[in-house]
Amino acid sequence: MNRAMGAGIVGGLAVLGLLAGASQGSMEGALVGLTVGGLVGLTGVVSTQLSGSSQLLGAGLLTLFLGERMLGSGTERAVVSGFGLLVVLAAVGIRVAAMGRSEGRAKAAHQLALVSSAVVVAGLVVYGLTLESAVSAFLKDDEAVWRWKGALGAIWPILVLVGMAPTMAVDRILALHPRVLPPRAAKEAATQALSAALAVALVFPVNYLASRHEWSSDVAYFRTTAAGESTVALVKTLTEPVEAILFFPAGNDVGEEVEPYFRTLEAASGGMLKVTRVDQALAPALSEELKIRDNGFVAFRMGESQEKFKVGEDLSKSKRNLKKLDETAQKHLLKVTRGQRTAYFVVGHGEANFRERDNPLRKLALFKKVLESQNYKASNLGAAEGLANSVPDDADLVILAAPEKPLLPEESESLKNYLDQGGALLVMTDTAADPMTDLLGYMGLSAGTHALAHAKAHVRQTRGPGDRVLLATNRYGSHQAVRTLSKNGTTLQVVLPAAVKIAKTETGGEAKVHTLVRSFPDTWEDVDDDRQKDGDEPGEVFDLAVAVTGPEKADGKGWRAMVVGDTNWASDSVIQSVQGNQVLLLDGLRWLVGDEDLAGEVSNEEDVKIQHTKGQDWVWFYLTVLAVPLLVFGVGVVSIRMRRRA
């Protein structure tokens, strides 16, 4: 049987195994089928040739890895691991048979390979002693179990490695010299392989020592945030004196980072913010009054109102807090100066909500955190909470996030009455939402029911036609709610996945509608949902978000509403990675409650976390564990072959 025929048998059986496993509907089944099919073919080839059993030995070890590391627990793991162990033992048996049929130097080479194979088996025995079923049989103390697993866990990979490398080296020599083996060739090859294996084996004890003696060096980008435009605006509008006390000893590195930030705010406050730096140990009375027990804290005080937060004393441990210092300082300064507000999320009709679990594009947990950073308390409001009668008197803001079912007529009437009393309402809609004809009509608006699309101005996610509804735009109005976005239009874009149009109607009475965000020209309403611009779908400019103000009352103020033709723009999946969406949300909320003077960016130097799906994590794991080592091995093989040819 020649090599080509053998390779064909192995490959054919592997593919048949892959198809059989995949027919069971799982990745695990496909992997098991691929492995079993390939091993059956490989076993046949090796047993026929009575040589190259190191290939079978390696395949058995790979199968054990598949069973122990990828299949978790249960029947599949037991079957695959057991099969892998049988393959390892079969490789040893084939080696014994090959040794019996060989003579002279070839027989001595097989004896050397047999000893190395026995070392591999010994390594597997040691691995078996680390399994939970084996350890629990003779060790009860947790400390003893930890030491046992730590020691044997470092030993068994070394045994497998120093046994496998010489076995492969001997088989390679036997394959290169099938008829007459040169003197000492097998021994020299095994010695070289053993030396290389021992060098690699140093990784295992080094890894163990590294886990016991942790050391790290932070080389990441770091910079303390500067005072943001919004926070500077906040201190400029102070009407009562506020004191900021920084508890840091002289010469402290964190204090040297924090103090310039607060001095900037002090200079901008017009004398309304006084900054003092003290050592907590040298100011016991003040520390007791503010309940500060250690250095590393910042406290705000305005009359009887107090707020404090911790930054830390150790620079290496405080970098994360320093990166978001502006955000944290503004949050606590708002609590001292503005008092807590209440925001209600309408529920009971399939709205997007901060408690959403199934659909990440309708989860508003980060939205809620933004509210809390502006000193809001978020609560739900539905029929059970009295929405059918009226909106609670303490409601500073009401959020209606794309209800999938119609509101009760009484609920819609309550929201209109709330507006008439000078309320603030944020409405979001999308393709799956109820049209909310009554409520939007009261504001002089209507919402589309089909997603808008653009051939170019969209986020490229899959690079297919489906991306065309992931609209991205930097076309903003001149309203106060988008002042920051308008000023930074070249760098701040807003992303609205699957947005619908917001159109003006003649039903709004004295309400005034102002465009906040609009689409690029040549955007079309995808009526047939094919993501293609058809002849009956003309390209236009659509309003994507608008601000509405009601007629002024006796106090000179009217109701305010903000309507956005999308819900996904404020979801966790989008808002955490798109700065323009964050600015739109913050400035929109501020305008709704009359805090437009605070509009502006909040500085944040914190790194943006890269989010991977489960499948992407799987790919990255196996690329680092398998692909990179195989690539290095391949480069080494190619280099050796090229050197020999030269």
WONORVEN-V274264 format. One record per pair of residues at least 12 apart in sequence whose ideal C-beta (glycine too) atoms are under 7 Angstrom apart, sorted by the first residue. I is the first residue (numbers start at 1). J is the second residue. D is the distance in Angstrom with one decimal. If there is no record, write none. Layout:
BEGIN
i->(I	I)
j->(J	J)
d->(D	D)
END
This chain:
BEGIN
i->(1	1	1	6	9	9	9	10	10	10	10	12	13	13	13	13	14	14	14	14	16	17	17	17	17	17	18	18	18	18	20	21	21	28	28	31	31	32	32	35	35	36	39	39	39	42	42	42	43	43	43	46	47	50	50	50	50	51	51	51	51	52	52	53	53	53	53	54	54	54	56	56	56	56	57	57	57	57	57	57	58	59	60	60	60	60	61	61	63	63	63	63	64	64	64	66	67	67	67	68	88	88	91	92	92	95	95	95	95	96	98	99	99	105	105	105	106	106	108	109	109	109	109	109	112	112	112	112	113	113	113	116	116	116	116	117	117	119	119	119	120	120	120	122	123	123	123	123	126	126	126	126	127	129	130	130	130	135	135	150	154	154	154	157	158	158	161	161	161	162	162	162	162	165	165	165	165	166	166	166	168	169	169	169	169	170	170	170	172	173	173	173	218	222	223	224	224	224	224	225	225	225	225	225	225	225	226	227	227	227	227	227	228	228	228	228	228	229	229	230	230	230	230	230	230	231	231	231	231	231	232	232	233	233	233	234	234	234	235	235	235	235	235	236	236	236	237	238	238	238	238	240	240	241	241	242	242	242	242	242	242	243	243	243	244	244	244	244	244	245	245	245	245	246	246	246	246	246	246	246	247	247	247	247	247	247	248	248	248	249	249	250	252	253	254	254	254	254	254	254	255	257	258	258	258	259	261	262	263	279	280	280	280	290	290	292	295	296	296	296	296	297	298	300	300	300	302	302	305	307	307	307	309	309	320	323	323	323	324	324	326	326	326	327	327	327	330	331	334	334	335	338	340	340	341	341	341	341	342	342	342	342	342	342	343	343	343	343	343	343	344	344	344	344	344	344	345	345	345	345	345	346	346	346	346	346	346	347	347	347	348	348	349	349	349	349	350	350	350	351	351	351	351	352	352	352	352	353	354	354	354	360	360	360	361	361	361	362	362	363	363	364	364	364	365	366	366	366	367	367	367	370	370	374	381	383	383	387	387	388	388	388	388	389	390	390	391	391	391	391	395	395	396	396	397	397	397	397	398	398	398	398	399	400	400	401	401	402	402	402	402	402	403	403	404	404	404	405	406	412	412	415	416	416	419	419	419	420	422	422	422	422	423	424	424	424	425	426	426	427	427	428	428	428	428	429	429	429	430	430	430	430	431	431	431	431	431	435	435	440	441	441	443	443	443	443	444	444	444	444	444	444	444	445	445	445	445	445	445	445	445	446	446	447	447	447	448	448	448	448	449	450	450	450	450	451	451	451	451	451	452	452	452	452	452	452	452	452	452	452	453	453	453	453	453	453	454	454	454	454	454	454	455	455	457	457	457	457	458	458	458	459	459	465	465	466	468	469	469	469	469	470	470	471	471	471	472	472	473	473	473	473	473	473	474	474	474	475	475	475	475	476	476	476	477	477	477	479	479	479	480	480	480	481	481	481	481	481	481	482	482	482	482	483	483	484	484	484	484	484	485	485	485	492	492	492	493	494	494	494	494	494	495	495	495	495	496	496	496	497	497	497	498	498	499	499	499	500	501	501	501	501	502	502	502	502	502	502	503	510	511	511	511	512	512	513	513	514	514	515	515	516	516	516	517	517	518	518	518	518	519	519	519	521	521	522	523	523	523	523	524	524	524	525	544	544	545	545	545	546	547	547	548	548	560	560	562	562	569	570	577	583	587)
j->(45	48	49	45	41	44	45	38	41	42	45	41	37	38	40	41	34	37	38	41	37	33	34	36	37	38	30	33	34	37	33	33	34	71	76	66	70	76	80	63	66	83	59	63	87	55	56	59	56	87	90	94	94	94	97	98	101	98	171	174	175	171	175	91	94	95	98	167	168	171	87	90	91	94	88	91	117	120	164	167	164	87	84	87	88	91	88	160	80	83	84	87	81	84	85	80	80	81	84	81	121	124	117	117	121	110	113	114	117	114	110	111	114	181	183	186	174	181	186	170	173	174	181	186	170	186	187	190	167	170	171	163	166	167	190	163	167	159	162	163	160	163	164	159	156	159	160	163	152	155	156	159	156	152	149	152	153	148	149	208	204	205	208	204	201	204	197	200	201	194	197	198	201	193	194	196	197	190	193	194	193	189	190	192	193	186	189	190	189	185	186	189	316	319	605	257	261	322	325	323	324	325	326	603	604	605	603	261	264	265	326	603	326	600	601	602	603	600	601	330	598	599	600	601	602	265	326	329	330	602	265	268	597	598	600	330	333	598	265	268	269	272	273	268	269	270	597	269	272	273	337	302	303	272	274	272	273	300	302	336	337	274	276	301	262	273	275	298	300	276	278	290	299	258	259	262	275	276	277	298	278	280	292	295	296	297	277	295	296	279	295	279	313	315	296	311	312	313	315	318	277	322	298	311	325	277	325	275	275	295	292	294	295	306	308	308	313	310	311	312	313	310	311	332	333	336	336	337	336	332	335	336	328	332	606	604	605	606	604	606	602	603	604	373	602	604	602	373	374	375	375	375	375	377	375	376	396	593	376	377	379	394	395	396	371	376	378	396	397	399	379	381	392	395	398	399	378	380	381	399	401	381	382	387	398	399	400	380	381	382	382	383	403	404	405	407	403	404	405	400	401	402	403	364	401	402	567	401	367	368	378	571	572	573	568	571	573	567	571	571	572	401	570	571	572	572	575	576	570	575	585	585	586	589	398	408	411	411	414	408	410	411	414	414	414	417	414	415	418	423	418	423	424	593	424	426	592	593	415	418	423	425	426	425	427	428	567	428	429	430	433	567	433	434	432	433	434	434	434	438	439	439	439	442	550	559	561	559	553	557	558	559	559	560	592	593	561	562	592	561	563	564	566	567	570	447	500	565	498	500	566	567	449	450	451	498	500	447	449	563	505	507	508	511	548	561	504	505	507	508	511	513	548	502	503	504	505	508	513	546	563	503	505	500	502	565	500	501	525	565	500	500	525	526	527	469	498	499	500	526	469	471	499	500	501	519	523	525	526	542	468	469	523	524	526	531	468	471	519	520	522	523	468	533	471	472	473	520	470	471	472	472	495	531	532	531	531	497	498	526	531	495	497	496	499	519	493	495	493	494	517	519	520	544	489	492	493	517	518	519	520	489	516	517	514	515	516	514	516	547	591	596	599	516	547	562	587	588	591	516	517	584	587	587	599	583	587	599	600	601	580	583	584	579	580	583	580	517	569	580	581	584	569	574	578	581	544	566	569	566	568	574	566	568	544	565	566	565	525	542	543	565	543	544	545	546	563	565	543	551	548	549	550	548	549	546	548	546	547	543	546	545	546	547	544	545	541	542	543	544	541	542	544	539	541	539	539	540	541	542	537	538	539	537	565	566	563	564	565	563	562	591	561	563	591	592	588	592	581	585	608	601	599)
d->(6.8	5.4	6.9	3.8	4.6	6.4	6.3	5.8	3.8	5.2	6.3	7.0	4.2	6.3	5.3	3.8	5.6	4.7	3.6	6.6	5.3	3.7	5.2	5.2	2.2	6.6	5.6	5.3	4.2	6.8	4.7	2.5	6.4	5.8	6.1	6.3	6.9	6.7	5.7	5.3	5.8	6.7	5.4	6.4	5.7	6.4	5.8	5.6	6.1	6.9	6.3	5.9	5.7	6.6	6.0	4.4	6.3	5.9	6.9	5.9	7.0	5.3	6.7	4.5	4.4	4.7	6.8	4.4	4.6	4.3	6.2	6.6	4.1	6.7	6.1	3.9	6.2	6.5	6.9	6.3	6.8	6.2	5.0	3.4	3.8	6.0	6.7	6.9	6.2	6.1	3.2	6.1	5.7	3.8	6.6	5.8	3.5	3.4	5.9	5.8	6.7	6.8	6.7	5.1	6.6	6.3	6.0	5.0	5.7	6.6	5.3	6.0	6.1	4.2	7.0	7.0	6.7	5.4	6.8	5.3	6.7	5.9	6.2	3.6	5.7	5.8	6.7	5.5	5.0	4.2	6.6	4.8	4.2	4.3	7.0	6.5	5.5	5.7	6.3	3.2	5.4	3.7	5.6	5.5	4.7	3.1	3.8	6.3	5.4	5.6	4.0	6.2	4.2	5.7	5.2	4.8	5.7	6.3	6.8	6.6	4.9	5.8	4.8	5.4	4.4	5.6	4.9	6.3	5.6	6.0	4.5	6.2	6.3	4.0	6.4	6.3	3.8	3.9	4.7	5.2	6.8	4.1	5.4	6.8	3.7	5.2	6.2	5.6	6.9	5.2	5.2	4.8	6.3	5.1	5.0	4.5	6.5	4.4	6.0	6.3	6.6	4.9	4.2	4.0	6.2	5.2	5.3	5.8	4.5	5.4	6.2	7.0	4.6	6.5	5.4	4.5	3.9	3.0	5.3	6.6	5.3	6.8	3.9	6.4	5.2	6.7	5.6	6.5	4.5	6.8	6.8	4.9	5.7	5.0	5.7	6.3	6.2	5.5	5.0	5.6	4.1	6.8	5.1	6.0	6.6	6.8	5.5	6.0	3.9	6.5	6.3	5.8	6.9	5.7	6.7	6.4	5.2	6.2	4.6	6.4	6.5	5.0	6.7	4.7	5.4	6.2	4.8	6.7	5.7	5.1	6.4	6.9	4.6	5.9	6.1	6.4	6.9	7.0	4.3	5.6	6.2	4.6	5.5	5.0	6.6	4.6	6.1	5.6	6.9	4.5	5.7	6.8	6.2	4.1	6.6	6.0	5.9	5.8	5.4	5.0	6.7	5.6	6.9	6.0	6.9	5.9	6.0	4.6	6.2	6.7	5.7	6.0	4.6	6.3	6.5	6.7	5.3	5.9	5.7	4.7	4.1	5.4	6.1	5.7	5.8	4.6	4.9	6.1	5.0	4.2	5.0	4.9	5.6	5.4	7.0	6.8	4.1	4.4	5.3	5.1	5.6	4.0	6.7	6.5	5.1	5.6	6.1	4.7	6.2	4.3	5.1	6.0	5.4	5.8	6.2	4.9	4.1	6.9	6.8	5.2	6.7	4.8	5.9	5.5	5.3	4.5	5.2	6.6	4.3	6.3	5.6	3.8	6.9	5.2	5.0	7.0	6.6	5.4	6.6	5.0	6.8	5.5	6.7	6.8	6.6	6.8	4.6	4.6	6.7	4.3	3.6	5.7	3.6	6.4	4.3	6.0	6.0	3.3	5.4	6.9	4.7	6.2	4.9	5.6	4.0	5.4	4.9	6.9	6.4	4.0	6.7	6.6	6.2	4.7	4.6	4.8	5.7	6.3	6.2	5.8	4.8	6.6	6.2	6.5	5.5	4.8	5.5	5.8	5.1	7.0	7.0	5.9	6.5	6.4	6.9	6.7	6.7	4.9	5.6	5.8	4.1	5.4	6.7	6.6	5.2	6.7	5.6	6.7	3.9	6.8	6.9	6.8	6.7	5.7	4.8	6.8	6.0	6.0	6.8	6.5	6.6	5.1	4.8	6.8	4.8	4.8	5.7	5.2	5.3	5.0	4.0	4.1	6.1	5.2	5.8	6.2	6.4	6.1	4.9	4.9	5.1	6.0	6.8	5.2	6.1	4.0	6.7	6.7	6.1	5.6	6.9	5.5	5.5	5.1	4.0	5.4	4.4	5.1	6.3	6.5	4.6	4.9	6.7	4.6	6.8	4.6	6.3	5.9	6.1	6.2	5.7	4.8	6.3	6.5	5.2	5.9	5.9	5.9	6.7	7.0	6.4	4.4	5.5	5.4	4.8	5.7	6.1	5.5	5.7	1.9	4.7	5.8	7.0	6.0	6.8	6.4	6.2	7.0	6.7	6.9	5.9	5.0	5.3	5.6	5.9	6.2	3.9	4.0	6.2	6.9	6.5	6.7	5.0	5.6	5.1	4.4	4.6	6.9	6.6	5.3	6.9	6.1	5.4	6.6	6.2	6.2	5.4	5.8	7.0	5.8	4.1	4.9	6.9	5.8	4.6	5.9	6.1	6.0	6.7	5.9	6.8	4.7	6.3	6.7	6.6	5.8	6.2	4.2	4.8	5.7	5.8	5.4	5.7	4.0	6.7	5.8	5.0	6.7	5.0	6.7	6.7	6.8	4.7	4.9	5.5	6.3	5.2	5.0	6.5	5.9	6.4	5.7	5.9	7.0	4.6	6.8	4.7	6.9	4.7	6.9	6.3	6.1	6.8	6.0	6.0	4.1	5.3	4.7	5.6	5.3	5.5	4.4	6.5	5.7	5.3	6.7	5.4	5.0	4.0	5.0	6.8	6.9	6.7	6.9	5.3	5.3	5.6	5.7	5.5	6.0	6.4	5.7	6.3	6.1	4.1	6.1	4.9	5.7	6.9	4.4	5.7	5.6	6.4	6.0	4.8	6.2	5.6	4.1	4.7	6.8	4.3	6.7	6.6	6.2	5.3	4.7	3.9	4.4	6.4	4.2	6.6	6.0	4.7	6.6	6.9	5.3	5.6	4.7	7.0	4.1	5.4	6.9	5.5	6.9	5.1	5.4	5.3	6.4	4.6	5.2	5.8	4.2	5.8	5.5	4.5	4.1	5.6	6.6	5.4	6.1	5.8	4.7	5.8	6.7	5.4	3.6	6.3	6.3	6.7	5.7	4.3	6.6	5.2	6.2	5.2	7.0	6.9	4.4	6.8	5.3	5.4	6.9	4.3	6.6	7.0	5.2	5.1	5.9	5.3	6.0	6.2	6.3	4.5)
END
